[in-house]
Amino acid sequence: MKTNITEKGRIKMEHIPKNHPRADSLRTRQRIIDGLHENIVIEAGLIAHGRGEAFDYLIGERTNDNAMHAIEVAVAALFSAKHAVISVNGNVAALCAEEIVRLSKITGALLEINLFYGKPGRIEAISKTLRDAGADNILGIIPFESSVIHNLSSNRRFVDPKGIKIADTVLVPLEDGDRTEALKEEGKRVITIDLNPLSRTAQQADITIVDNIIRVIPRMCEIAKDYKQQLDKNKLFRKELQEKVIKWDNAVNLSNAMMIISTYLESKVSFNKN
């Protein structure tokens, strides 16, 4: 039998059957696995991805209207910010480097690498991935021992003095709850992407998108492109975007997300009973 495993024990993307019922999921998993071999992702990142995938089942593996509303407000917040930063970790770089770079260029938000696990060569590997995806300016690629986020003890407390340290708005996809809380204590607006509406990250953030990052970032790019075109035509549109952010209620958003999960589960139970 012909093998579909490489010498390094990896499955090539082209060997994943297109008609496999979990083809998209398998391709996404493979990106994370490839990221591990390329020193972009660490072992804990695989566990985190699996946990997120489990929650994706609970929302039907699709972007619902509630998530779309959160996406629109998140993009509005990036355009409303004076100094917006997109925080990038290994999983983000492995899953959607090109899309993250595109979002950065459209909105003007800066890219900063920020990691919990400082494995040798990892920042360089992530930086290369972002540059290969088209990034011009990447922050966080050298250590800043004197520039920190206070009330945080992990390596993620070290931030770029030109980036997260002075940012008023930070997009922290696939984030740690403790850093979200610390960023808020420093007066920053925090946007996150988290499939678990009960996580500390989701609960602490100002704007939580309860959806899968591989669906979210491309949609954010589409909306950002539309908003930018409107801003170029009408400067007053910025005020409309600011009002979107002001009116946002993240508690209602999370409550809606949990109701969507509950309704989805009930529909499955009813289906099985019938």
SULKA-V761871 format. One line per field, one symbol per residue. psi: psi as a letter, one per 30 degrees, with the letter a starting at -180 (. if undefined). Layout:
BEGIN
psi = ???
END
This chain:
BEGIN
psi = kkkgklfggkkkeffjkfgkfheeeeeeeeeeeeeefggeklefeeeeeeeeeefeefgghljleeeeeeeeeeeeeeffleikkjkkaeeeeeeheeeeeeeeeefgklkkkkkejikkfeeeeeeeeeeffgkejklgflkiffjlklhkflfffjlkffceegkfkkjikhlkeeeeeeeefggkkkkljkfjffleeeeflejkjilkefeeeeeeeeeeeeeeeeeeejfffeeeeeeeeefkjfeeeeeeeeeeeeeeeeeeeeeee.
END
